[in-house]
Amino acid sequence: HDYITKPFDKDELLPVIEKALRTEERGRAVLHEDAAGRYKIIGQTSKMHAVYGMIEKVSKSPTTVLITGESGTGKELVARALHDSSDRASAPFIQVNCGAIPENLFESELFGHEKGAFTGAIGGKPGRFELADGGTLFLDEIGELPKDMQVKLLRVLQDGTFERVGGVRSQTVDVRLVAATNRDLVKEVKDSAFREDLYYRLNVIPIKLPPLRDRSDDIPLLTEHFVAKFNARLGTQIQEVTPEAMAALMSHHWPGNIREL
């Protein structure tokens, strides 16, 4: 965790020990596994334990991760688990929904802008890369990224530098990039909708989330979790799910996955 130089006294040693204990305690809280799941993710099927294993294996690495899976399968939870169980846990976790930003604002949102860079830029503003410095930048719905922004993102991944819109000074940041998509990026590459070189830069470590229909044994755990959650939110006191209701939940196809549930 740390080191000290000899000779040392207690006033020097105790803060180091206290910091180590806090780090260890935070790690135990993040890795805690209970009857429902792990990393604040609900699921105990073999498919989910494979996901937990990947999170544990790669969380300490700075390598880029691409999370794939249908809409509603919990990709953001995996991204947060990767951050919270990494050495960057105390640094920022910055999330960008690439499908929710107007195309003309993409560059400014990601890289920031200087005063006067465009109409309405009355002051300088840091972008998401700057805000995530030292931490994790989560690019959700990366398949929605416009073609010209794909080129700019590729450059950052290659050499770690960028300029604000309207700026001339190159900036370097230390960011762990996690991306997610519900699209088939291999098909997007074949259709020339997504850059092949960027795809391989993002897909260094892939984590694929199973759809809910392929982990239906987790439905009772998820149902119990959501009942407790909404009891607390709505002030209701639902105690159980009838066998008939659970049978209906278990047999449903769930095209919207956990979000639909």
C-alpha positions as CSV (number, residue, x, y, z in Angstrom):
1,H,0.0,0.0,0.0
2,D,2.7,2.5,1.0
3,Y,6.2,2.7,2.5
4,I,8.0,4.7,5.1
5,T,11.7,5.5,5.6
6,K,13.5,4.5,8.8
7,P,13.8,5.9,11.3
8,F,10.2,6.9,11.8
9,D,7.9,7.8,14.7
10,K,4.3,7.1,15.5
11,D,3.0,10.4,14.2
12,E,4.4,9.4,10.8
13,L,3.3,5.8,10.9
14,L,-0.3,6.1,12.1
15,P,-1.7,8.2,9.2
16,V,-0.2,5.7,6.7
17,I,-1.9,2.8,8.6
18,E,-5.2,4.6,8.9
19,K,-5.2,5.3,5.1
20,A,-4.4,1.7,4.4
21,L,-7.3,0.6,6.6
22,R,-9.7,3.0,4.9
23,T,-8.7,1.7,1.5
24,E,-9.1,-1.9,2.6
25,E,-12.5,-1.2,4.1
26,R,-13.7,0.5,0.9
27,G,-12.4,-2.5,-1.1
28,R,-14.4,-5.0,1.1
29,A,-17.5,-2.9,0.8
30,V,-17.2,-2.9,-3.0
31,L,-16.5,-6.6,-3.3
32,H,-19.1,-7.6,-0.8
33,E,-21.2,-10.5,-2.0
34,D,-24.5,-11.4,-0.5
35,A,-27.5,-13.6,-1.3
36,A,-28.6,-11.1,-4.0
37,G,-25.4,-10.5,-6.0
38,R,-22.1,-8.6,-6.0
39,Y,-20.9,-5.0,-6.8
40,K,-24.4,-3.7,-6.1
41,I,-25.5,-5.8,-9.1
42,I,-28.4,-8.3,-8.6
43,G,-27.8,-11.8,-9.9
44,Q,-26.5,-15.2,-8.9
45,T,-26.7,-17.2,-12.1
46,S,-23.5,-18.6,-13.7
47,K,-23.7,-16.0,-16.5
48,M,-23.6,-13.2,-13.9
49,H,-20.8,-14.8,-12.0
50,A,-18.8,-14.8,-15.2
51,V,-19.5,-11.0,-15.4
52,Y,-18.3,-10.5,-11.8
53,G,-15.2,-12.5,-12.6
54,M,-14.4,-10.2,-15.5
55,I,-15.0,-7.1,-13.4
56,E,-12.6,-8.4,-10.7
57,K,-10.0,-9.3,-13.2
58,V,-9.8,-6.0,-15.1
59,S,-10.9,-3.4,-12.5
60,K,-7.3,-2.6,-11.5
61,S,-6.2,-2.2,-15.1
62,P,-6.2,1.2,-16.9
63,T,-7.2,-0.7,-20.1
64,T,-10.3,0.4,-22.1
65,V,-13.4,-1.8,-21.6
66,L,-16.3,-2.2,-24.0
67,I,-19.5,-3.3,-22.4
68,T,-22.1,-4.8,-24.8
69,G,-25.6,-6.0,-24.3
70,E,-29.2,-5.3,-25.1
71,S,-30.9,-2.1,-23.7
72,G,-31.9,-2.5,-20.1
73,T,-29.3,-5.1,-19.1
74,G,-27.4,-2.9,-16.6
75,K,-24.4,-1.7,-18.5
76,E,-24.1,1.4,-16.4
77,L,-23.9,-0.7,-13.2
78,V,-21.0,-2.7,-14.6
79,A,-19.2,0.6,-15.5
80,R,-19.7,1.9,-12.0
81,A,-18.5,-1.4,-10.5
82,L,-15.3,-1.2,-12.6
83,H,-14.7,2.3,-11.3
84,D,-15.6,1.6,-7.7
85,S,-13.4,-1.4,-7.4
86,S,-10.4,0.2,-9.1
87,D,-7.6,2.3,-7.7
88,R,-9.5,5.3,-9.2
89,A,-12.5,4.9,-6.9
90,S,-11.9,8.2,-5.1
91,A,-11.5,10.1,-8.4
92,P,-14.5,11.2,-10.6
93,F,-16.8,8.9,-12.5
94,I,-18.1,11.0,-15.4
95,Q,-20.9,9.6,-17.6
96,V,-21.7,10.8,-21.1
97,N,-24.8,9.6,-22.9
98,C,-23.7,9.8,-26.5
99,G,-27.2,9.5,-27.8
100,A,-28.5,12.5,-25.8
101,I,-26.1,15.2,-27.0
102,P,-26.8,17.2,-30.2
103,E,-24.2,16.6,-32.8
104,N,-23.1,20.2,-33.0
105,L,-22.3,20.2,-29.2
106,F,-20.4,16.9,-29.1
107,E,-16.9,18.3,-29.4
108,S,-17.5,21.0,-26.8
109,E,-19.1,18.5,-24.4
110,L,-16.2,16.0,-24.6
111,F,-13.2,18.4,-24.9
112,G,-14.5,21.7,-23.5
113,H,-14.2,25.1,-25.2
114,E,-12.5,28.5,-24.7
115,K,-14.2,31.8,-24.3
116,G,-15.4,33.1,-27.7
117,A,-15.0,29.8,-29.4
118,F,-18.5,30.0,-30.8
119,T,-21.7,32.1,-30.4
120,G,-22.8,31.9,-26.7
121,A,-19.4,30.8,-25.4
122,I,-19.1,33.6,-22.8
123,G,-16.5,31.8,-20.8
124,G,-14.2,28.8,-20.9
125,K,-15.6,25.4,-20.0
126,P,-13.9,22.1,-19.3
127,G,-15.1,19.1,-21.2
128,R,-15.9,15.6,-19.8
129,F,-12.3,14.4,-20.4
130,E,-10.9,17.1,-18.2
131,L,-13.6,16.5,-15.5
132,A,-12.7,12.8,-15.5
133,D,-8.9,13.4,-15.1
134,G,-7.6,10.7,-12.7
135,G,-10.8,8.8,-12.8
136,T,-13.2,7.0,-15.3
137,L,-15.0,8.4,-18.3
138,F,-18.0,6.3,-19.2
139,L,-19.2,6.8,-22.8
140,D,-22.7,5.2,-22.9
141,E,-24.3,4.4,-26.3
142,I,-20.9,4.8,-28.0
143,G,-22.5,3.6,-31.2
144,E,-24.3,6.9,-31.5
145,L,-21.1,8.9,-31.8
146,P,-21.0,10.9,-35.0
147,K,-18.3,10.0,-37.6
148,D,-16.2,13.2,-37.2
149,M,-16.2,12.7,-33.4
150,Q,-15.0,9.1,-33.8
151,V,-11.9,10.5,-35.4
152,K,-11.2,12.9,-32.6
153,L,-11.9,10.3,-29.9
154,L,-9.5,7.9,-31.7
155,R,-6.7,10.5,-31.5
156,V,-7.3,10.9,-27.7
157,L,-7.1,7.2,-27.3
158,Q,-3.9,7.0,-29.3
159,D,-1.8,9.7,-27.8
160,G,-3.9,11.0,-24.8
161,T,-4.0,14.6,-26.0
162,F,-6.7,17.0,-27.1
163,E,-7.5,20.7,-27.5
164,R,-10.5,22.6,-26.3
165,V,-12.8,24.0,-29.0
166,G,-11.2,27.3,-30.0
167,G,-8.0,26.5,-28.0
168,V,-4.5,26.1,-29.3
169,R,-2.9,24.4,-26.2
170,S,-2.8,20.6,-26.2
171,Q,-3.9,19.0,-22.9
172,T,-3.1,15.6,-21.5
173,V,-5.4,13.7,-19.1
174,D,-5.2,10.4,-17.2
175,V,-8.5,8.8,-17.9
176,R,-9.7,5.2,-17.9
177,L,-12.3,4.9,-20.7
178,V,-15.2,2.6,-20.4
179,A,-17.7,2.5,-23.3
180,A,-21.0,0.7,-23.7
181,T,-23.4,0.0,-26.6
182,N,-26.5,-2.0,-27.4
183,R,-25.6,-2.0,-31.1
184,D,-23.7,-4.7,-33.0
185,L,-20.6,-2.7,-33.6
186,V,-19.1,-5.4,-35.8
187,K,-22.0,-5.0,-38.2
188,E,-21.7,-1.2,-37.9
189,V,-18.1,-1.5,-39.0
190,K,-19.0,-3.6,-42.0
191,D,-21.7,-1.1,-42.9
192,S,-19.1,1.8,-42.6
193,A,-21.2,3.4,-39.8
194,F,-18.5,3.0,-37.2
195,R,-14.7,3.3,-37.7
196,E,-12.9,-0.1,-37.6
197,D,-9.8,1.4,-36.0
198,L,-11.8,3.0,-33.2
199,Y,-13.7,-0.3,-32.6
200,Y,-10.4,-2.1,-32.0
201,R,-9.2,0.7,-29.7
202,L,-12.4,0.4,-27.6
203,N,-12.8,-3.4,-27.7
204,V,-9.6,-4.2,-25.8
205,I,-11.5,-5.9,-23.0
206,P,-15.1,-6.9,-23.9
207,I,-17.7,-7.6,-21.3
208,K,-21.0,-8.9,-22.7
209,L,-24.1,-8.7,-20.5
210,P,-26.7,-11.5,-20.9
211,P,-30.3,-10.6,-21.6
212,L,-32.8,-11.2,-18.8
213,R,-34.4,-14.1,-20.7
214,D,-31.0,-16.0,-20.5
215,R,-30.8,-15.5,-16.7
216,S,-34.4,-16.0,-15.7
217,D,-33.4,-17.7,-12.4
218,D,-32.4,-14.2,-11.3
219,I,-35.9,-12.9,-11.7
220,P,-37.0,-13.8,-8.1
221,L,-34.0,-11.9,-6.7
222,L,-34.6,-8.9,-8.9
223,T,-38.3,-8.9,-8.1
224,E,-37.5,-8.9,-4.3
225,H,-35.1,-6.1,-4.8
226,F,-37.5,-3.9,-6.7
227,V,-40.4,-4.6,-4.3
228,A,-38.3,-3.5,-1.4
229,K,-37.1,-0.4,-3.4
230,F,-40.6,0.7,-4.3
231,N,-42.0,-0.1,-0.9
232,A,-39.6,2.4,0.5
233,R,-40.2,5.0,-2.2
234,L,-44.0,4.7,-2.3
235,G,-44.7,3.9,1.3
236,T,-46.4,0.6,0.3
237,Q,-46.1,-2.6,2.3
238,I,-46.1,-5.4,-0.3
239,Q,-44.8,-8.5,1.5
240,E,-44.8,-11.2,-1.2
241,V,-45.4,-12.1,-4.8
242,T,-48.0,-14.8,-5.5
243,P,-46.9,-18.0,-7.2
244,E,-49.1,-17.1,-10.1
245,A,-47.5,-13.7,-10.5
246,M,-44.0,-15.1,-10.2
247,A,-44.8,-17.8,-12.8
248,A,-46.0,-15.0,-15.2
249,L,-42.8,-13.0,-14.6
250,M,-40.6,-16.1,-15.1
251,S,-42.3,-17.0,-18.4
252,H,-42.2,-13.5,-20.0
253,H,-39.7,-12.9,-22.7
254,W,-38.6,-9.5,-21.4
255,P,-37.5,-7.7,-24.6
256,G,-36.8,-4.6,-22.4
257,N,-34.8,-6.7,-19.9
258,I,-34.3,-5.4,-16.3
259,R,-35.5,-1.9,-17.2
260,E,-38.8,-3.5,-18.3
261,L,-39.1,-5.6,-15.2
